[in-house]
Amino acid sequence: MNEIKIFSPGTVANVACGFDVMGFALDSPGDEMIVRRINERVIKIVKAEGFNLPLDANKNVAGVALLSMLNEVKDEVGFEIEIFKKIKPGSGIGSSAASSAGAVVAANKLLGDPFSKTDLARFAMEGERLASGTAHADNVAPAIFGGFTLVRSYQPLDIISIDTPDELFATVIHPQIEVKTSDAREILKRNVLLKDAIRQWGNVGGLVAGLMKSDYDLISRSLEDAIVEPIRSILIPAFQEVKLKSKEAGALGGGISGSGPSVFMLSRGQETGERVKMVMAEIYDKVGIEYDIHLSKVNKEGVKIIS
Ligand code: ADP
């Protein structure tokens, strides 16, 4: 096998109380990629369709992730990559992570699976370093493992795959405004109050337990962020209204996706997800901000081989 075609999913990071540690994968949108094994120690991005992305392997996250992997491969081997991008870069649903994760999963297959999923996340994180300045795993972990993931620690890298209930759907709206990741970081307080920290770790434990037990009420009670959202949400128009009305429409809860401006809501079942989608769209229609909106089942598989 010298060529492989894969699907790589969009992902939601910073899942409410799980700021910087929890994320989940989506069924759609997602990118497609073709990765080809070649007998030369180079990475070539031969095509990047959909959005205007760099073809220089050192400037494209897929190239950077694979170069990091090649450092640990002894064979005289390299890869050609074609990217068919559907996830808008900068939208807050892991556009860069989809390319980094897709590239390393595909290359690993072509090499005969020498690396673990945690190794693959480590390589893909180098792509994230290029995109955002920090080698974070919040998006690449769910893209590679599928479902919900917890990045328990970075030193050493310890990624936990969390069981995902069957009926979880995510509605994600991307208002067409720019929120710079640097601004979204800048406004955060450097210290937290002990009482807020206690609420937060109570909710993280509750969310993990709720997911593992398929206890939708517990998931709903736990989808709260006492620390980051109260500050960061001021950057997102109509955020409180979106949250309130979505919950009235039956959503379990949600929050800011990544560093924004996308907002996600989780629901039990597709029908509720559809209602939430309508409510969110109505609010942004009224406010007069253009948006993209997606309703997707939470994806349990992560990067998937198409052929
Ligand atoms: P997202 O949160 O949607 O991943 P980021 O802002 O983190 O968005 O990353 C997008 C940045 O990464 C853009 O500057 C984009 O040009 C750059 N980039 C480089 N290669 C890729 C790629 N293959 N896919 C997406 N973005 C890429």
Residues whose N, C-alpha, C, O or C-beta is under 5 A from the ligand:
A	BS01	ADP	L53 K59 N60 V61 A62 K88 P89 G90 S91 G92 I93 G94 S95 S96 A97 S99 A131 S132
